[in-house]
């Protein structure tokens, strides 16, 4: 995951750094819930629910330019579209989880720099 530069990203989209940080906190809170639900859907092998949740994570990630998470979620959507929720889906989930944990650490560090 690329290091965040909130000041630069905020300037690009025309909001202040504090507002962007608030958007990241909203993303983190919702994605935490989404990943827990996704884990359950994978355990249940519920392909439609996996696809829907992965699609949601992909869109939210793209909105904040969190490219690594968006790529992993996109691959999960494609697997579901192809009818395959094999162990690769579990691997992608673990990638998403790792990327999410890294993002949370970066946001915490950015908040401390405030």
Secondary structure by P-SEA (a helix, b strand, c coil): cccccaaaaaaaacccaaaaaaaaaaaaaaaaaaaaaaaaaaaacaaaaaaaaaaaaaaaaaaacaaaaaaaaaaaaaaaaaccccaaaaaaaaaaaaaaaaaaaaaaaaaaac
